[in-house]
Amino acid sequence: MGALRAMIDANFAEAEARWILAPSFLSHVGHLVYAAVLVEMQRRGRLAAREVGILPGASHNRYLRQSLEPYVVPDIPPNVSYVESISARKRHLTTDRTWRTMSELVSEATEIWSGDRPFAEIDAETRQRGDAALAALGVPPDAPIVTLHVREAGYNSAIADTMSLRDARIADYREAIAVLAARGLRVVRLGDPSMTPAEPQEGLVDYPFTAAKSDWMDIYLAARCRFHIGTSSGMSFVPLAFGRPVLFTNWITMAHVVCASSVVTLPKLLLDADGAIVPLADYCGVHGHLLERSDADLYGLTFRDSAPEDIAEAARLMDDGTDLDTGRLRLPARLFKASQAVFAASPLKSRPQIAPGFWRRYYTGA
């Protein structure tokens, strides 16, 4: 299957000067960010395409879709024979004749959006409306906020089982919320009403269960946050498009980790059949492409969710490292040197910023 996909991609990349994206790129918020990444890469001359267009389709967030409206085409142009579909495992041809996964392109785009300019910005009217809605929830307009999204199965029941490795428990984030609240930050949880309500807590706004919940408010919050804490879910990619730093927790697929200076990652621990932690070199070198529960079951592997104390420690690191003047995450490169060396020596060749406390605790014995 991989060889067939590569042949199709190669023929497509050589033949098509204009890339047309399938309507699915407009459906979920994470897919919209993927579309933004391809648009950004094309504008930067990084893709083997002179233009990018997107076929029209329904969207779960009409507000975020507006940023991509200029690229929506009414139908497939007569000179185009291939429509680009979404796949986490797919590779895209760049102008330097290399093949890049979507996660690699996301990493490139994230570096641009956090350092040069974001892909999108919130307009003044939306900011005013959002400030007023936050005030009604007890959060002053000038109060710093951290957004939080913890993936659960309810939003997309069609893939609930296959993608359940990406899920986590909101209760495991209580310690991190307490740490941030003690520092004067408000934590606004993102999501939808199908989720498990969070236990009431000082400093937490369980926004999905309020009257303020709306598509435009979702994006306002993601764009306004000091930084975001989330799981491997579409909503947690949205702050990246607005140049906001992100702490990814409960991450599972090492081959698709986002490598950017504005992103810190806290993976789930991979356990072997005896319950022992799989060394990071083996995780990256042998099991880096684990994506679905069936992939792990094939090798007799299981995952352990990020521990509350690890999440809290990483949240503290994010707050300490976020520059209040620029909004950028500035963390010393030395913090990630050891773990990045393991990734660089693996077949993945990537260099994510793994939370240093987590790295020392579980992989060095320190």
DRENNU-62051 format. One record per residue (C-alpha): residue number from 1; residue in three letters; x, y, z. Coordinates in pm, whole numbers, plus 50000, padded with zeros to 5 digits. Last residue first. Layout:
BEGIN
num	residu	px	py	pz
NUM	ALA	X	Y	Z
...
//
This chain:
BEGIN
num	residu	px	py	pz
366	ALA	51765	51089	53717
365	GLY	51680	50748	53575
364	THR	51764	50868	53223
363	TYR	51445	50780	53034
362	TYR	51156	50818	53278
361	ARG	51245	51103	53512
360	ARG	51503	51281	53296
359	TRP	51284	51295	52990
358	PHE	50973	51396	53185
357	GLY	51165	51681	53349
356	PRO	51296	51791	53008
355	ALA	50958	51813	52831
354	ILE	51039	51679	52482
353	GLN	51128	51953	52234
352	PRO	51110	51771	51903
351	ARG	51417	51703	51688
350	SER	51339	51472	51397
349	LYS	51573	51222	51227
348	LEU	51289	50963	51235
347	PRO	51524	50672	51157
346	SER	51682	50730	51501
345	ALA	52006	50917	51576
344	ALA	51831	51255	51556
343	PHE	51558	51136	51793
342	VAL	51810	51023	52055
341	ALA	52008	51347	52018
340	GLN	51687	51545	52067
339	SER	51644	51382	52408
338	ALA	51989	51495	52522
337	LYS	51976	51850	52380
336	PHE	51628	51942	52500
335	LEU	51704	52167	52796
334	ARG	52025	52288	52628
333	ALA	51819	52478	52371
332	PRO	51717	52730	52638
331	LEU	51343	52809	52626
330	ARG	51189	53114	52464
329	LEU	50821	53073	52381
328	ARG	50693	53379	52202
327	GLY	50424	53615	52330
326	THR	50642	53912	52234
325	ASP	50632	54117	52553
324	LEU	50526	53844	52797
323	ASP	50799	53606	52679
322	THR	50674	53253	52749
321	GLY	50940	53036	52911
320	ASP	50824	53044	53272
319	ASP	50465	52977	53171
318	MET	50565	52688	52948
317	LEU	50789	52537	53216
316	ARG	50507	52558	53471
315	ALA	50279	52375	53229
314	ALA	50548	52107	53191
313	GLU	50563	52054	53568
312	ALA	50184	52038	53592
311	ILE	50162	51784	53309
310	ASP	50431	51570	53471
309	GLU	50255	51588	53809
308	PRO	49925	51480	53652
307	ALA	50091	51178	53488
306	SER	50075	51156	53108
305	ASP	49876	50849	53012
304	ARG	50036	50506	53006
303	PHE	50040	50327	52670
302	THR	50024	49960	52579
301	LEU	50228	49727	52362
300	GLY	50165	49365	52260
299	TYR	50323	49431	51919
298	LEU	50002	49400	51713
297	ASP	49807	49560	51996
296	ALA	50001	49884	51945
295	ASP	49904	49915	51578
294	SER	49546	49809	51657
293	ARG	49519	50100	51901
292	GLU	49598	50346	51623
291	LEU	49897	50567	51545
290	LEU	50220	50380	51611
289	HIS	50472	50517	51360
288	GLY	50764	50558	51601
287	HIS	50755	50193	51711
286	VAL	51095	50061	51601
285	GLY	51343	50351	51600
284	CYS	51153	50615	51793
283	TYR	51014	50392	52071
282	ASP	51330	50181	52056
281	ALA	51554	50487	52117
280	LEU	51306	50613	52379
279	PRO	51342	50296	52583
278	VAL	51015	50099	52622
277	ILE	50890	50144	52979
276	ALA	50822	49810	53146
275	GLY	50467	49672	53169
274	ASP	50568	49315	53087
273	ALA	50419	49331	52735
272	ASP	50608	49654	52666
271	LEU	50504	50001	52778
270	LEU	50504	50328	52579
269	LEU	50480	50633	52802
268	LYS	50247	50902	52671
267	PRO	50442	51186	52524
266	LEU	50490	51537	52670
265	THR	50574	51772	52385
264	VAL	50692	52133	52386
263	VAL	50609	52361	52093
262	SER	50714	52720	52016
261	SER	51066	52624	51903
260	ALA	50920	52382	51650
259	CYS	50916	52006	51595
258	VAL	50558	51878	51588
257	VAL	50547	51502	51655
256	HIS	50431	51287	51366
255	ALA	50685	51004	51373
254	MET	50666	50997	51752
253	THR	50299	50902	51749
252	ILE	50153	50895	52102
251	TRP	50122	51241	52258
250	ASN	49956	51256	52602
249	THR	50044	51624	52629
248	PHE	50117	51885	52361
247	LEU	50226	52216	52512
246	VAL	50154	52488	52257
245	PRO	50291	52837	52193
244	ARG	50060	53078	52005
243	GLY	50135	53200	51653
242	PHE	49772	53218	51540
241	ALA	49801	52907	51322
240	LEU	49960	52726	51618
239	PRO	49657	52805	51835
238	VAL	49445	52587	51599
237	PHE	49654	52270	51639
236	SER	49507	52188	51981
235	MET	49157	52194	51834
234	GLY	49246	51916	51593
233	SER	49346	51676	51866
232	SER	49676	51524	51979
231	THR	49632	51650	52335
230	GLY	49628	52002	52466
229	ILE	49780	52287	52662
228	HIS	49771	52628	52493
227	PHE	49977	52941	52550
226	ARG	49918	53303	52642
225	CYS	49572	53253	52492
224	ARG	49406	53503	52259
223	ALA	49409	53306	51932
222	ALA	49268	52984	52078
221	LEU	49010	53185	52275
220	TYR	48894	53381	51971
219	ILE	48883	53058	51770
218	ASP	48645	52883	52008
217	MET	48445	53206	52042
216	TRP	48383	53209	51666
215	ASP	48247	52853	51669
214	SER	48024	52907	51970
213	LYS	48012	52832	52346
212	ALA	47928	53150	52539
211	ALA	47617	52990	52695
210	THR	47848	52777	52906
209	PHE	47911	52402	52912
208	PRO	48196	52403	52659
207	TYR	48366	52682	52862
206	ASP	48461	52492	53176
205	VAL	48632	52803	53315
204	LEU	48906	52706	53560
203	GLY	49087	52938	53806
202	GLU	48951	52777	54120
201	GLN	48807	52435	54040
200	PRO	48472	52282	53954
199	GLU	48508	51918	53845
198	ALA	48535	51912	53469
197	PRO	48232	51803	53267
196	THR	48301	51490	53061
195	MET	48282	51585	52697
194	SER	47976	51574	52471
193	PRO	47924	51945	52544
192	ASP	48211	52048	52312
191	GLY	48578	52138	52352
190	LEU	48790	52413	52502
189	ARG	48885	52455	52868
188	VAL	48970	52805	52977
187	VAL	49248	52824	53237
186	ARG	49282	53157	53414
185	LEU	49632	53271	53506
184	GLY	49735	53439	53831
183	ARG	50032	53217	53915
182	ALA	49831	53014	54165
181	ALA	49581	52954	53884
180	LEU	49860	52808	53671
179	VAL	49965	52556	53936
178	ALA	49603	52466	54015
177	ILE	49526	52407	53646
176	ALA	49833	52183	53619
175	GLU	49715	51980	53918
174	ARG	49365	51946	53775
173	TYR	49491	51818	53438
172	ASP	49453	51446	53512
171	ALA	49082	51500	53579
170	ILE	49031	51594	53212
169	ARG	49112	51237	53114
168	ALA	49293	51145	52790
167	ASP	49219	51038	52433
166	ARG	49478	50997	52157
165	LEU	49494	50621	52202
164	SER	49119	50621	52125
163	MET	49183	50678	51754
162	THR	49060	50340	51630
161	ASP	48783	50322	51890
160	ALA	48624	50664	51856
159	ILE	48668	50689	51479
158	ALA	48299	50715	51385
157	SER	48214	50859	51728
156	ASN	48369	51194	51641
155	TYR	48302	51442	51922
154	GLY	48231	51183	52191
153	ALA	48565	51003	52207
152	GLU	48759	51246	52427
151	ARG	49045	51487	52355
150	VAL	49167	51718	52630
149	HIS	49174	52083	52520
148	LEU	49311	52357	52743
147	THR	49346	52730	52688
146	VAL	49570	52944	52906
145	ILE	49443	53290	52992
144	PRO	49600	53619	53096
143	ALA	49350	53868	53241
142	ASP	49317	54197	53047
141	PRO	48958	54136	52936
140	PRO	48853	54032	53291
139	VAL	48743	53667	53329
138	GLY	48418	53617	53521
137	LEU	48225	53430	53251
136	ALA	48048	53754	53149
135	ALA	48394	53908	53116
134	LEU	48487	53630	52876
133	ALA	48185	53710	52656
132	ALA	48275	54081	52656
131	ASP	48636	54009	52563
130	GLY	48518	53779	52286
129	ARG	48284	54038	52140
128	GLN	48560	54298	52144
127	ARG	48810	54055	51992
126	THR	48560	53952	51726
125	GLU	48506	54317	51628
124	ALA	48881	54389	51619
123	ASP	48964	54101	51385
122	ILE	49140	53790	51512
121	GLU	49456	53704	51322
120	ALA	49550	53437	51070
119	PHE	49857	53258	50939
118	PRO	50069	53408	51214
117	ARG	50369	53625	51126
116	ASP	50744	53576	51136
115	GLY	50837	53391	51456
114	SER	50539	53188	51576
113	TRP	50374	53151	51235
112	ILE	50698	53069	51054
111	GLU	50808	52805	51306
110	THR	50458	52660	51300
109	ALA	50468	52638	50920
108	GLU	50787	52432	50926
107	SER	50654	52199	51198
106	VAL	50322	52159	51015
105	LEU	50521	52067	50703
104	GLU	50703	51797	50899
103	SER	50373	51678	51046
102	MET	50224	51662	50696
101	THR	50505	51434	50587
100	ARG	50776	51567	50358
99	TRP	50914	51416	50039
98	THR	51224	51582	49897
97	ARG	51261	51731	49548
96	ASP	51384	52073	49670
95	THR	51053	52215	49552
94	THR	50861	51994	49794
93	LEU	50672	51670	49729
92	HIS	50415	51574	49993
91	ARG	50408	51256	50202
90	LYS	50099	51080	50338
89	ARG	50095	50905	50677
88	ALA	49866	51158	50843
87	SER	49629	51131	50550
86	ILE	49404	51396	50401
85	SER	49319	51383	50031
84	GLU	49465	51574	49734
83	VAL	49247	51564	49422
82	TYR	49409	51445	49100
81	SER	49303	51511	48739
80	VAL	49338	51887	48710
79	ASN	49321	52064	48371
78	PRO	48942	52100	48376
77	PRO	48941	52273	48717
76	ILE	48768	52072	48993
75	ASP	48474	52269	49131
74	PRO	48374	52600	49291
73	VAL	48724	52684	49419
72	VAL	48802	52771	49784
71	TYR	49138	52948	49823
70	PRO	49004	53293	49912
69	GLU	48779	53126	50176
68	LEU	49073	52997	50380
67	SER	49062	53252	50663
66	GLN	48683	53231	50659
65	ARG	48701	52860	50748
64	LEU	48798	52956	51101
63	TYR	48458	53122	51150
62	ARG	48263	52846	50981
61	ASN	48380	52587	51230
60	HIS	48237	52238	51175
59	SER	48276	52285	50800
58	ALA	48072	52162	50505
57	GLY	48247	52139	50169
56	PRO	48391	52341	49884
55	LEU	48695	52210	49694
54	ILE	49021	52370	49803
53	GLY	49274	52538	49575
52	VAL	49652	52560	49594
51	GLU	49858	52726	49322
50	ARG	50200	52701	49158
49	ALA	50264	52358	49309
48	ALA	50580	52166	49396
47	LEU	50559	52298	49751
46	ARG	50812	52514	49937
45	GLY	50764	52839	49746
44	ARG	50666	53030	50059
43	ARG	50312	53080	49933
42	GLN	50291	52706	49868
41	MET	50409	52628	50222
40	GLU	50154	52866	50369
39	VAL	49870	52719	50162
38	LEU	49974	52366	50262
37	VAL	49985	52465	50629
36	ALA	49649	52644	50607
35	ALA	49494	52326	50466
34	TYR	49635	52128	50761
33	VAL	49491	52394	50995
32	LEU	49150	52347	50835
31	HIS	49186	51972	50887
30	GLY	49243	52031	51257
29	VAL	48929	52245	51273
28	HIS	48718	51975	51113
27	SER	48552	51982	50768
26	LEU	48742	52216	50537
25	PHE	49024	51979	50437
24	SER	48756	51713	50385
23	PRO	48646	51902	50073
22	ALA	48949	51755	49888
21	LEU	49248	51974	49809
20	ILE	49330	52084	49454
19	TRP	49699	52127	49380
18	ARG	49781	52323	49065
17	ALA	50091	52242	48861
16	GLU	49985	51881	48832
15	ALA	50181	51622	48634
14	GLU	50502	51565	48832
13	ALA	50340	51580	49174
12	PHE	50053	51355	49066
11	ASN	50277	51090	48917
10	ALA	50496	51088	49229
9	ASP	50198	51083	49465
8	ILE	50039	50789	49283
7	MET	50366	50596	49290
6	ALA	50418	50674	49660
5	ARG	50066	50558	49744
4	LEU	50126	50231	49561
3	ALA	50454	50176	49748
2	GLY	50284	50240	50083
1	MET	50000	50000	50000
//
